[in-house]
Amino acid sequence: MKKLSYSIKIDAGRSHVWNTMLAPGKYEQWVKAFSENSRFEGQWEIGATVKFVDPDMGGTKAILEIFDPYKCIMAKHVAMITEEGNEETDSEAAMQWIGTTEKYILSESEGKTILTIEMNTHPSFVAMFDSCWPKALENIKLLSEDQNTENA
């Protein structure tokens, strides 16, 4: 596994960034950096099994191992999901993917939030994350700093 880290400073409080990041309607906007029709299925709570999917591309199934509101989320990926919606655990790609962890860490200083993403993943996924995460973080920043989302 390869450890990756991405970070951005956002001119908004931590609770606002958290709520913006997870809010239905907002989540789908920032995650477009990964795929146009990406969405989240499940509940944002500790121990929950969740799916991150794009109906046109498939996705991934994960378990939320950490869910500490306004501070941290960690998802451990346990399966890939095919375009047909089937769980896949034994293909070469799935075996490389399973065990990937995705951690969102929010810290606040002087009313600004530092959002850091830490990934542990197979080297074959590094280029994708290096391309997508900076765009996704910029999307979260724009959504969080938009005056129209103050009550998100």
DSSP file (Angstrom, degrees, kcal/mol; ACC not computed):
  #  RESIDUE AA STRUCTURE BP1 BP2  ACC     N-H-->O    O-->H-N    N-H-->O    O-->H-N    TCO  KAPPA ALPHA  PHI   PSI    X-CA   Y-CA   Z-CA
    1    1 A M              0   0    0      0, 0.0     2,-0.4     0, 0.0   121,-0.2   0.000 360.0 360.0 360.0 145.4    0.0    0.0    0.0
    2    2 A K  E     -A  121   0A   0    119,-4.2   119,-2.5     2,-0.0     2,-0.5  -0.927 360.0-135.2-111.8 134.0    1.1    3.5   -0.8
    3    3 A K  E     -A  120   0A   0     -2,-0.4     2,-0.3   117,-0.2   117,-0.2  -0.782  25.8-177.7 -92.8 129.3    0.2    6.4    1.6
    4    4 A L  E     -A  119   0A   0    115,-3.1   115,-2.4    -2,-0.5     2,-0.4  -0.900   6.6-167.6-122.6 151.8   -1.1    9.6   -0.1
    5    5 A S  E     +A  118   0A   0     -2,-0.3     2,-0.3   113,-0.2   113,-0.2  -0.993   7.1 177.6-144.9 136.2   -2.0   12.9    1.5
    6    6 A Y  E     -A  117   0A   0    111,-2.4   111,-3.4    -2,-0.4     2,-0.3  -0.987  10.1-179.9-135.8 143.0   -3.9   15.9    0.1
    7    7 A S  E     -A  116   0A   0     -2,-0.3     2,-0.3   109,-0.2   109,-0.2  -0.990  10.4-178.6-148.0 151.9   -4.8   19.1    2.0
    8    8 A I  E     -A  115   0A   0    107,-1.8   107,-2.6    -2,-0.3     2,-0.5  -0.992  24.1-130.5-149.7 145.7   -6.5   22.4    1.5
    9    9 A K  E     -A  114   0A   0     -2,-0.3     2,-0.4   105,-0.2   105,-0.2  -0.851  26.0-163.7 -97.1 131.5   -7.2   25.5    3.7
   10   10 A I  E     -A  113   0A   0    103,-3.2   103,-2.7    -2,-0.5     2,-2.2  -0.957  23.2-132.8-121.9 131.7  -10.8   26.7    3.6
   11   11 A D  S    S+     0   0    0     -2,-0.4     2,-0.3   101,-0.2   101,-0.2  -0.456  80.5  78.8 -82.7  67.9  -12.1   30.0    4.7
   12   12 A A  S    S-     0   0    0     -2,-2.2   101,-0.4   101,-0.0    -2,-0.2  -0.953  87.6 -86.0-165.4 155.0  -15.0   28.6    6.8
   13   13 A G     >  -     0   0    0     -2,-0.3     4,-2.4    99,-0.1     5,-0.2  -0.255  39.8-111.5 -68.0 157.0  -15.4   26.9   10.1
   14   14 A R  H  > S+     0   0    0      1,-0.2     4,-2.7     2,-0.2     5,-0.2   0.881 115.7  51.0 -58.8 -44.0  -14.9   23.2   10.5
   15   15 A S  H  > S+     0   0    0      1,-0.2     4,-2.6     2,-0.2    -1,-0.2   0.885 110.9  50.1 -65.0 -36.5  -18.6   22.4   11.2
   16   16 A H  H  > S+     0   0    0      2,-0.2     4,-2.5     1,-0.2    -2,-0.2   0.926 112.0  46.8 -66.0 -44.2  -19.7   24.3    8.1
   17   17 A V  H  X S+     0   0    0     -4,-2.4     4,-2.8     2,-0.2    -2,-0.2   0.931 113.1  50.1 -62.8 -44.9  -17.1   22.5    5.9
   18   18 A W  H  X S+     0   0    0     -4,-2.7     4,-1.9     1,-0.2    -2,-0.2   0.942 113.0  45.4 -56.8 -50.9  -18.2   19.1    7.4
   19   19 A N  H  X S+     0   0    0     -4,-2.6     4,-1.5     1,-0.2    -1,-0.2   0.886 114.5  48.4 -64.1 -39.2  -21.9   19.9    6.7
   20   20 A T  H  < S+     0   0    0     -4,-2.5    -1,-0.2     1,-0.2    -2,-0.2   0.924 110.3  52.0 -64.7 -44.3  -21.2   21.1    3.2
   21   21 A M  H  < S+     0   0    0     -4,-2.8    -2,-0.2     1,-0.2    -1,-0.2   0.849 120.1  32.5 -62.1 -37.1  -19.0   18.1    2.4
   22   22 A L  H  < S+     0   0    0     -4,-1.9    -1,-0.2    -5,-0.2    -2,-0.2   0.567  88.9 117.3 -99.9 -10.4  -21.7   15.5    3.5
   23   23 A A  S >X S-     0   0    0     -4,-1.5     4,-3.0    -5,-0.2     3,-1.3  -0.339  73.8-108.7 -65.4 133.7  -24.9   17.4    2.6
   24   24 A P  T 34 S+     0   0    0      0, 0.0    -1,-0.1     0, 0.0    -2,-0.1  -0.381 109.5  23.7 -55.9 136.8  -27.1   15.7    0.0
   25   25 A G  T 34 S+     0   0    0      1,-0.1     4,-0.4    -3,-0.1    -2,-0.1  -0.155 122.0  58.6  93.7 -39.1  -26.9   17.9   -3.1
   26   26 A K  T X> S+     0   0    0     -3,-1.3     4,-1.9     2,-0.2     3,-0.7   0.867  98.5  56.9 -85.6 -43.2  -23.5   19.3   -2.1
   27   27 A Y  H 3X S+     0   0    0     -4,-3.0     4,-2.2     1,-0.3     5,-0.2   0.926 105.5  51.8 -52.3 -48.1  -21.7   15.9   -1.9
   28   28 A E  H 34 S+     0   0    0     -5,-0.3     4,-0.4     1,-0.2    -1,-0.3   0.780 106.9  55.7 -63.1 -27.1  -22.6   15.1   -5.5
   29   29 A Q  H X4 S+     0   0    0     -3,-0.7     3,-0.6    -4,-0.4    -1,-0.2   0.926 112.6  37.2 -73.3 -45.1  -21.2   18.5   -6.6
   30   30 A W  H >< S+     0   0    0     -4,-1.9     3,-1.3     1,-0.2   109,-0.2   0.836 110.2  60.2 -78.6 -29.0  -17.7   18.1   -5.2
   31   31 A V  G >X S+     0   0    0     -4,-2.2     3,-2.4    -5,-0.3     4,-1.3   0.579  77.6  90.7 -76.9  -6.8  -17.3   14.4   -5.9
   32   32 A K  G <4  +     0   0    0     -3,-0.6    -1,-0.3    -4,-0.4    -2,-0.1   0.725  69.7  77.9 -57.1 -20.2  -17.8   15.1   -9.7
   33   33 A A  G <4 S+     0   0    0     -3,-1.3    -1,-0.3     1,-0.2    -2,-0.1   0.774 101.6  37.7 -59.4 -24.9  -14.0   15.4   -9.6
   34   34 A F  T <4 S-     0   0    0     -3,-2.4     2,-0.3     1,-0.4    -2,-0.2   0.852 138.6 -15.6 -94.5 -43.6  -14.0   11.6   -9.6
   35   35 A S    ><  -     0   0    0     -4,-1.3     3,-1.6     1,-0.1    -1,-0.4  -0.940  62.2-117.4-163.5 146.0  -16.9   10.8  -11.9
   36   36 A E  T 3  S+     0   0    0     -2,-0.3    -4,-0.1     1,-0.3    -1,-0.1   0.800 110.4  32.7 -56.9 -38.9  -19.8   12.9  -13.3
   37   37 A N  T 3  S+     0   0    0     -6,-0.1    -1,-0.3    -5,-0.1    16,-0.1   0.069  82.6 147.8-111.5  25.0  -22.7   11.0  -11.7
   38   38 A S    <   +     0   0    0     -3,-1.6     2,-0.3    16,-0.2    16,-0.3  -0.251  18.0 169.0 -61.4 145.0  -21.1    9.9   -8.4
   39   39 A R  E     -B   53   0A   0     14,-2.4    14,-2.1    -8,-0.1     2,-0.4  -0.953  30.9-116.9-150.5 169.4  -23.3    9.5   -5.4
   40   40 A F  E     -B   52   0A   0     -2,-0.3     2,-0.4    12,-0.2    12,-0.2  -0.915  20.5-168.2-113.0 135.0  -23.3    8.2   -1.9
   41   41 A E  E     +B   51   0A   0     10,-2.7    10,-2.6    -2,-0.4     2,-0.3  -0.991  52.7  31.7-124.5 125.5  -25.6    5.4   -0.7
   42   42 A G  S    S-     0   0    0     -2,-0.4     2,-0.4     8,-0.2     8,-0.1  -0.877  89.1 -54.6 132.2-164.7  -25.9    4.6    3.0
   43   43 A Q        -     0   0    0      6,-0.3     2,-1.5    -2,-0.3     5,-0.1  -0.928  37.0-124.9-118.9 140.2  -25.7    6.5    6.3
   44   44 A W  S    S+     0   0    0     -2,-0.4     2,-0.3   -22,-0.1    23,-0.0  -0.673  70.8 111.0 -81.4  88.5  -23.0    8.7    7.6
   45   45 A E  S >  S-     0   0    0     -2,-1.5     3,-2.0    21,-0.1    19,-0.3  -0.983  76.0 -79.2-159.4 153.1  -22.4    6.8   10.9
   46   46 A I  T 3  S+     0   0    0     21,-0.3    19,-0.2    -2,-0.3     3,-0.1  -0.245 114.3  12.0 -55.8 134.9  -19.8    4.6   12.6
   47   47 A G  T 3  S+     0   0    0     17,-3.5    -1,-0.3     1,-0.3    18,-0.1   0.362  92.1 142.9  80.6  -4.8  -19.8    1.0   11.4
   48   48 A A    <   -     0   0    0     -3,-2.0    16,-2.6    16,-0.3     2,-0.6  -0.379  50.4-132.0 -70.5 144.6  -22.1    1.7    8.5
   49   49 A T  E     + C   0  63A   0     14,-0.2    -6,-0.3    -3,-0.1     2,-0.3  -0.876  36.7 179.4 -92.7 126.4  -21.7   -0.1    5.2
   50   50 A V  E     - C   0  62A   0     12,-2.9    12,-2.7    -2,-0.6     2,-0.4  -0.849  21.8-143.1-129.0 160.7  -21.7    2.5    2.4
   51   51 A K  E     -BC  41  61A   0    -10,-2.6   -10,-2.7    -2,-0.3     2,-0.6  -0.991   2.6-162.7-127.5 135.4  -21.4    2.7   -1.3
   52   52 A F  E     +BC  40  60A   0      8,-2.5     8,-2.2    -2,-0.4     2,-0.3  -0.958  36.6 163.0-111.4 108.0  -19.8    5.3   -3.5
   53   53 A V  E     -BC  39  59A   0    -14,-2.1   -14,-2.4    -2,-0.6     6,-0.2  -0.918  42.5-160.2-136.0 153.2  -21.1    4.7   -7.0
   54   54 A D  E >>  - C   0  58A   0      4,-2.7     4,-2.9    -2,-0.3     3,-2.3  -0.989  25.3-142.6-122.7 117.6  -21.6    6.2  -10.4
   55   55 A P  T 34 S+     0   0    0      0, 0.0     4,-0.1     0, 0.0    -1,-0.1   0.750 101.5  50.2 -55.9 -24.0  -24.4    4.2  -12.2
   56   56 A D  T 34 S+     0   0    0      2,-0.1    27,-0.1     1,-0.1    28,-0.0   0.609 125.7  23.0 -87.3 -12.2  -22.5    4.5  -15.4
   57   57 A M  T <4 S-     0   0    0     -3,-2.3     2,-0.3     1,-0.4    26,-0.3   0.558  97.0-124.1-130.2 -13.8  -19.2    3.2  -14.0
   58   58 A G  E  <  -C   54   0A   0     -4,-2.9    -4,-2.7    25,-0.3    -1,-0.4  -0.709  30.3-159.9  93.3-154.3  -19.7    1.2  -10.9
   59   59 A G  E     -CD  53  81A   0     22,-2.5    22,-2.8    -2,-0.3     2,-0.3  -0.902  16.9 -64.4 173.2-143.3  -18.0    2.1   -7.7
   60   60 A T  E     -CD  52  80A   0     -8,-2.2    -8,-2.5    20,-0.3     2,-0.4  -0.978  22.2-139.5-145.4 152.9  -16.9    0.8   -4.3
   61   61 A K  E     +CD  51  79A   0     18,-2.8    17,-2.8    -2,-0.3    18,-1.4  -0.940  30.8 171.0-113.9 136.7  -18.3   -0.5   -1.1
   62   62 A A  E     -CD  50  77A   0    -12,-2.7   -12,-2.9    -2,-0.4     2,-0.4  -0.914  30.5-129.8-141.4 165.4  -16.8    0.5    2.2
   63   63 A I  E     -CD  49  76A   0     13,-2.3    13,-2.6    -2,-0.3     2,-1.2  -0.974  25.9-127.7-116.6 132.9  -17.2    0.4    6.0
   64   64 A L  E     + D   0  75A   0    -16,-2.6   -17,-3.5    -2,-0.4   -16,-0.3  -0.689  32.4 172.9 -82.4  99.7  -17.0    3.6    8.0
   65   65 A E  E    S+     0   0A   0      9,-1.8     2,-0.4    -2,-1.2    -1,-0.2   0.780  70.1  31.5 -80.1 -28.4  -14.5    2.6   10.7
   66   66 A I  E     + D   0  74A   0      8,-1.6     8,-2.3    -3,-0.1    -1,-0.2  -0.999  57.8 164.4-129.5 132.8  -14.3    6.2   12.1
   67   67 A F  E     + D   0  73A   0     -2,-0.4   -21,-0.3     6,-0.2     6,-0.2  -0.699   8.6 161.3-145.8  91.0  -17.1    8.7   12.2
   68   68 A D  E >>  - D   0  72A   0      4,-3.2     3,-2.5    -2,-0.2     4,-2.3  -0.887  44.5-118.8-114.0  96.1  -16.2   11.5   14.6
   69   69 A P  T 34 S+     0   0    0      0, 0.0   -54,-0.1     0, 0.0    -2,-0.0   0.017  89.7   0.7 -46.9 134.0  -18.5   14.5   13.7
   70   70 A Y  T 34 S+     0   0    0      1,-0.1   -52,-0.1   -56,-0.1     3,-0.1   0.412 133.9  55.5  70.3   2.1  -16.7   17.6   12.6
   71   71 A K  T <4 S-     0   0    0     -3,-2.5    35,-3.1     1,-0.3     2,-0.3   0.699 105.6  -4.2-125.9 -51.1  -13.3   16.0   13.0
   72   72 A C  E  <  -DE  68 105A   0     -4,-2.3    -4,-3.2    33,-0.2     2,-0.4  -0.996  36.7-175.5-159.0 142.2  -12.7   12.7   11.1
   73   73 A I  E     -DE  67 104A   0     31,-1.9    31,-3.0    -2,-0.3     2,-0.4  -0.995  10.8-173.3-132.2 137.6  -14.2   10.0    8.9
   74   74 A M  E     -DE  66 103A   0     -8,-2.3    -9,-1.8    -2,-0.4    -8,-1.6  -0.972   2.1-169.6-133.7 125.3  -12.3    6.9    7.8
   75   75 A A  E     -DE  64 102A   0     27,-2.7    27,-2.3    -2,-0.4     2,-0.5  -0.919   8.0-156.9-109.9 133.9  -13.7    4.5    5.2
   76   76 A K  E     -DE  63 101A   0    -13,-2.6   -13,-2.3    -2,-0.4     2,-0.3  -0.958  20.8-132.9-109.2 122.5  -12.1    1.1    4.6
   77   77 A H  E     +D   62   0A   0     23,-3.0    22,-2.9    -2,-0.5   -15,-0.3  -0.585  30.1 170.6 -81.9 131.7  -13.0   -0.3    1.2
   78   78 A V  E     +     0   0A   0    -17,-2.8     2,-0.3    -2,-0.3   -16,-0.2   0.485  60.5   6.4-120.6  -8.6  -14.1   -3.9    1.1
   79   79 A A  E     -D   61   0A   0    -18,-1.4   -18,-2.8    18,-0.1    -1,-0.3  -0.976  61.2-122.4-166.0 157.4  -15.4   -4.5   -2.5
   80   80 A M  E     -DF  60  88A   0      8,-2.5     8,-3.1    -2,-0.3     2,-0.5  -0.736  25.8-138.2 -97.8 158.4  -15.7   -3.0   -5.9
   81   81 A I  E     -DF  59  87A   0    -22,-2.8   -22,-2.5    -2,-0.3     6,-0.2  -0.980  15.3-136.8-120.6 127.7  -19.1   -2.6   -7.5
   82   82 A T    >   -     0   0    0      4,-3.0     3,-2.0    -2,-0.5   -24,-0.2  -0.222  31.1-100.4 -75.6 168.9  -19.5   -3.4  -11.2
   83   83 A E  T 3  S+     0   0    0      1,-0.3   -25,-0.3   -26,-0.3    -1,-0.1   0.804 126.1  57.2 -57.5 -29.4  -21.5   -1.2  -13.7
   84   84 A E  T 3  S-     0   0    0    -27,-0.1    -1,-0.3     2,-0.1   -28,-0.0   0.517 122.8-107.6 -81.0  -5.0  -24.3   -3.8  -13.2
   85   85 A G  S <  S+     0   0    0     -3,-2.0     2,-0.3     1,-0.3    -2,-0.1   0.538  72.8 138.9  92.6   7.6  -24.3   -3.1   -9.5
   86   86 A N        -     0   0    0      1,-0.1    -4,-3.0    -5,-0.0    -1,-0.3  -0.631  55.2-117.1 -88.1 143.8  -22.7   -6.4   -8.4
   87   87 A E  E     -F   81   0A   0     -2,-0.3     2,-0.4    -6,-0.2    -6,-0.2  -0.581  29.7-163.6 -77.1 140.8  -20.1   -6.6   -5.7
   88   88 A E  E     +F   80   0A   0     -8,-3.1    -8,-2.5    -2,-0.3    -1,-0.0  -0.992  27.0 152.1-130.7 126.9  -16.8   -7.9   -6.8
   89   89 A T        +     0   0    0     -2,-0.4    -1,-0.1   -10,-0.2     9,-0.1   0.472  68.9  53.7-128.4  -8.8  -14.0   -9.1   -4.5
   90   90 A D  S    S+     0   0    0      4,-0.1     2,-0.1     5,-0.0    -2,-0.0   0.469  76.1 102.2-115.5   0.3  -12.0  -11.6   -6.6
   91   91 A S  S  > S-     0   0    0      1,-0.1     4,-2.5     4,-0.0     5,-0.2  -0.369  83.5-109.2 -73.9 164.5  -10.9   -9.8   -9.7
   92   92 A E  H  > S+     0   0    0      1,-0.2     4,-1.7     2,-0.2     5,-0.2   0.924 120.4  48.1 -60.0 -45.1   -7.3   -8.5  -10.0
   93   93 A A  H  > S+     0   0    0      1,-0.2     4,-2.1     2,-0.2    -1,-0.2   0.916 112.0  49.4 -63.0 -42.8   -8.5   -4.9   -9.7
   94   94 A A  H  > S+     0   0    0      1,-0.2     4,-3.1     2,-0.2    -1,-0.2   0.903 108.6  52.4 -64.0 -40.9  -10.8   -5.7   -6.7
   95   95 A M  H  < S+     0   0    0     -4,-2.5    -1,-0.2     1,-0.2    -2,-0.2   0.840 111.9  46.6 -66.5 -30.9   -8.0   -7.5   -4.9
   96   96 A Q  H  < S+     0   0    0     -4,-1.7    26,-0.4    -5,-0.2    -1,-0.2   0.856 116.7  45.3 -72.9 -35.3   -5.7   -4.4   -5.4
   97   97 A W  H >< S+     0   0    0     -4,-2.1     3,-2.3    -5,-0.2    -2,-0.2   0.888  88.3  95.3 -76.9 -42.0   -8.5   -2.1   -4.2
   98   98 A I  T 3< S+     0   0    0     -4,-3.1   -20,-0.2     1,-0.3     3,-0.1  -0.268  87.4  30.3 -58.6 131.3   -9.8   -4.0   -1.1
   99   99 A G  T 3  S+     0   0    0    -22,-2.9    -1,-0.3     1,-0.4   -21,-0.1   0.217  82.6 140.3 101.3 -12.7   -8.1   -2.7    2.0
  100  100 A T    <   -     0   0    0     -3,-2.3   -23,-3.0   -23,-0.2    -1,-0.4  -0.403  38.2-154.2 -59.4 136.2   -7.8    0.9    0.7
  101  101 A T  E     -EG  76 120A   0     19,-2.0    19,-2.0   -25,-0.2     2,-0.4  -0.921  11.2-165.2-117.5 147.6   -8.5    3.4    3.4
  102  102 A E  E     -EG  75 119A   0    -27,-2.3   -27,-2.7    -2,-0.4     2,-0.5  -0.980  10.2-172.7-133.5 114.1   -9.7    6.9    2.9
  103  103 A K  E     -EG  74 118A   0     15,-2.8    15,-2.6    -2,-0.4     2,-0.5  -0.946  10.7-162.0-120.2 128.9   -9.5    9.3    5.8
  104  104 A Y  E     -EG  73 117A   0    -31,-3.0   -31,-1.9    -2,-0.5     2,-0.5  -0.941  12.9-173.5-107.4 120.6  -10.9   12.8    6.0
  105  105 A I  E     -EG  72 116A   0     11,-3.0    11,-2.8    -2,-0.5     2,-0.5  -0.970   3.8-168.5-121.4 126.4   -9.4   15.0    8.8
  106  106 A L  E     + G   0 115A   0    -35,-3.1     2,-0.3    -2,-0.5     9,-0.2  -0.959   9.9 171.3-116.4 126.8  -10.7   18.4    9.6
  107  107 A S  E     - G   0 114A   0      7,-2.1     7,-3.0    -2,-0.5     2,-0.4  -0.943  16.6-147.9-129.0 155.8   -8.9   20.8   11.9
  108  108 A E  E     + G   0 113A   0     -2,-0.3     2,-0.3     5,-0.2     5,-0.2  -0.968  17.8 170.7-130.7 139.5   -9.7   24.5   12.6
  109  109 A S  E >  S- G   0 112A   0      3,-2.6     3,-1.8    -2,-0.4    -2,-0.0  -0.947  74.2 -13.6-146.6 124.7   -7.6   27.5   13.4
  110  110 A E  T 3  S-     0   0    0     -2,-0.3     3,-0.1     1,-0.3   -97,-0.0   0.862 128.0 -51.8  53.5  41.6   -8.7   31.1   13.6
  111  111 A G  T 3  S+     0   0    0      1,-0.3     2,-0.3  -100,-0.0    -1,-0.3   0.480 117.1 108.9  78.5   2.3  -12.0   30.3   11.8
  112  112 A K  E <   - G   0 109A   0     -3,-1.8    -3,-2.6  -101,-0.2     2,-0.4  -0.848  58.9-139.2-111.1 149.6  -10.4   28.5    8.9
  113  113 A T  E     -AG  10 108A   0   -103,-2.7  -103,-3.2  -101,-0.4     2,-0.6  -0.887   3.3-153.5-111.1 136.7  -10.5   24.8    8.3
  114  114 A I  E     -AG   9 107A   0     -7,-3.0    -7,-2.1    -2,-0.4     2,-0.6  -0.951  15.2-164.7-102.8 118.0   -7.7   22.5    7.1
  115  115 A L  E     -AG   8 106A   0   -107,-2.6  -107,-1.8    -2,-0.6     2,-0.4  -0.922   8.8-175.2-105.3 119.6   -9.2   19.5    5.3
  116  116 A T  E     -AG   7 105A   0    -11,-2.8   -11,-3.0    -2,-0.6     2,-0.5  -0.949  12.0-159.2-118.7 134.4   -6.7   16.7    4.8
  117  117 A I  E     -AG   6 104A   0   -111,-3.4  -111,-2.4    -2,-0.4     2,-0.5  -0.959   7.7-169.4-111.0 125.6   -7.3   13.5    3.0
  118  118 A E  E     -AG   5 103A   0    -15,-2.6   -15,-2.8    -2,-0.5     2,-0.4  -0.971   6.5-173.8-115.6 126.7   -5.1   10.5    3.7
  119  119 A M  E     -AG   4 102A   0   -115,-2.4  -115,-3.1    -2,-0.5     2,-0.5  -0.938  17.2-166.7-118.8 140.7   -5.3    7.5    1.5
  120  120 A N  E     +AG   3 101A   0    -19,-2.0   -19,-2.0    -2,-0.4     2,-0.3  -0.982  38.4 143.3-119.5 115.8   -3.6    4.1    1.8
  121  121 A T  E     -A    2   0A   0   -119,-2.5  -119,-4.2    -2,-0.5   -24,-0.1  -0.929  54.8 -79.2-149.8 166.5   -4.0    2.4   -1.5
  122  122 A H    >   -     0   0    0    -26,-0.4     3,-2.3    -2,-0.3     4,-0.3  -0.433  47.2-115.0 -66.5 143.3   -2.4    0.1   -4.1
  123  123 A P  G >  S+     0   0    0      0, 0.0     3,-1.2     0, 0.0     4,-0.4   0.744 110.9  70.8 -54.3 -25.1    0.2    1.9   -6.3
  124  124 A S  G 3  S+     0   0    0      1,-0.2     4,-0.2     2,-0.1     3,-0.1   0.675  98.8  48.9 -68.6 -14.3   -2.0    1.3   -9.4
  125  125 A F  G <> S+     0   0    0     -3,-2.3     4,-2.1     1,-0.1    -1,-0.2   0.465  84.0  92.8-101.2  -2.8   -4.5    3.9   -8.0
  126  126 A V  H <> S+     0   0    0     -3,-1.2     4,-3.0    -4,-0.3     5,-0.2   0.915  83.2  51.5 -59.8 -47.6   -2.0    6.7   -7.2
  127  127 A A  H  > S+     0   0    0     -4,-0.4     4,-1.5     1,-0.2    -1,-0.2   0.899 109.9  50.4 -59.6 -41.4   -2.3    8.5  -10.6
  128  128 A M  H  > S+     0   0    0     -4,-0.2     4,-2.8     2,-0.2     5,-0.2   0.948 114.3  43.3 -61.6 -48.6   -6.1    8.6  -10.3
  129  129 A F  H  X S+     0   0    0     -4,-2.1     4,-2.4     1,-0.2    -2,-0.2   0.891 110.7  55.0 -66.4 -38.7   -6.0   10.0   -6.8
  130  130 A D  H  < S+     0   0    0     -4,-3.0    -1,-0.2    -5,-0.2    -2,-0.2   0.816 115.8  40.4 -63.0 -29.0   -3.2   12.5   -7.7
  131  131 A S  H  X S+     0   0    0     -4,-1.5     4,-0.6    -5,-0.2    -2,-0.2   0.886 123.7  35.2 -82.6 -43.4   -5.4   13.8  -10.5
  132  132 A C  H  X S+     0   0    0     -4,-2.8     4,-2.6    -5,-0.2     3,-0.2   0.876 105.1  62.1 -86.4 -40.1   -8.8   13.8   -8.8
  133  133 A W  H  X S+     0   0    0     -4,-2.4     4,-2.9    -5,-0.2     5,-0.3   0.901 101.3  51.9 -62.3 -42.7   -8.2   14.7   -5.1
  134  134 A P  H  > S+     0   0    0      0, 0.0     4,-1.8     0, 0.0    -1,-0.2   0.907 113.7  46.0 -58.7 -37.9   -6.8   18.2   -5.8
  135  135 A K  H  X S+     0   0    0     -4,-0.6     4,-2.2    -3,-0.2    -2,-0.2   0.916 112.6  49.9 -67.7 -43.1   -9.9   19.0   -7.9
  136  136 A A  H  X S+     0   0    0     -4,-2.6     4,-2.4     1,-0.2    -1,-0.2   0.910 110.7  49.5 -62.8 -42.5  -12.3   17.5   -5.3
  137  137 A L  H  X S+     0   0    0     -4,-2.9     4,-2.5     1,-0.2    -1,-0.2   0.892 109.6  51.2 -65.2 -38.7  -10.7   19.6   -2.5
  138  138 A E  H  X S+     0   0    0     -4,-1.8     4,-2.6    -5,-0.3    -1,-0.2   0.891 109.3  51.7 -64.1 -38.4  -11.0   22.7   -4.6
  139  139 A N  H  X S+     0   0    0     -4,-2.2     4,-2.6     2,-0.2    -2,-0.2   0.919 109.9  48.5 -62.7 -43.9  -14.7   21.9   -5.2
  140  140 A I  H  X S+     0   0    0     -4,-2.4     4,-2.6     2,-0.2     5,-0.2   0.918 111.5  50.9 -62.4 -42.9  -15.2   21.5   -1.4
  141  141 A K  H  X S+     0   0    0     -4,-2.5     4,-2.3     2,-0.2    -2,-0.2   0.940 111.5  46.7 -59.1 -48.9  -13.5   24.8   -0.8
  142  142 A L  H  X S+     0   0    0     -4,-2.6     4,-1.1     1,-0.2    -2,-0.2   0.920 114.7  46.5 -62.0 -44.6  -15.6   26.6   -3.4
  143  143 A L  H  < S+     0   0    0     -4,-2.6    -1,-0.2     1,-0.2     3,-0.2   0.895 114.7  47.5 -64.1 -39.9  -18.8   25.1   -2.0
  144  144 A S  H  < S+     0   0    0     -4,-2.6    -2,-0.2     1,-0.2    -1,-0.2   0.832 114.7  44.8 -72.4 -32.6  -17.9   25.9    1.6
  145  145 A E  H  < S+     0   0    0     -4,-2.3     2,-0.3    -5,-0.2    -1,-0.2   0.585  85.0 111.6 -89.4  -9.9  -16.8   29.4    0.9
  146  146 A D    ><  -     0   0    0     -4,-1.1     3,-2.2    -3,-0.2     4,-0.1  -0.482  68.5-138.6 -65.4 126.5  -19.9   30.3   -1.2
  147  147 A Q  G >  S+     0   0    0      1,-0.3     3,-1.1    -2,-0.3    -1,-0.2   0.765 100.3  64.4 -57.9 -26.4  -22.1   32.8    0.6
  148  148 A N  G 3  S+     0   0    0      1,-0.2    -1,-0.3     2,-0.1     3,-0.3   0.591  98.1  54.8 -76.2  -8.7  -25.1   30.8   -0.5
  149  149 A T  G X   +     0   0    0     -3,-2.2     3,-2.3    -6,-0.2    -1,-0.2   0.224  67.5 114.6-108.5  15.4  -24.1   27.8    1.5
  150  150 A E  T <  S+     0   0    0     -3,-1.1    -1,-0.2     1,-0.3    -2,-0.1   0.780  82.9  44.2 -58.1 -26.9  -23.7   29.3    4.9
  151  151 A N  T 3         0   0    0     -3,-0.3    -1,-0.3     1,-0.2    -2,-0.1   0.140 360.0 360.0-103.2  21.0  -26.6   27.3    6.2
  152  152 A A    <         0   0    0     -3,-2.3    -1,-0.2    -8,-0.1    -2,-0.1   0.516 360.0 360.0 -62.8 360.0  -25.6   24.0    4.7
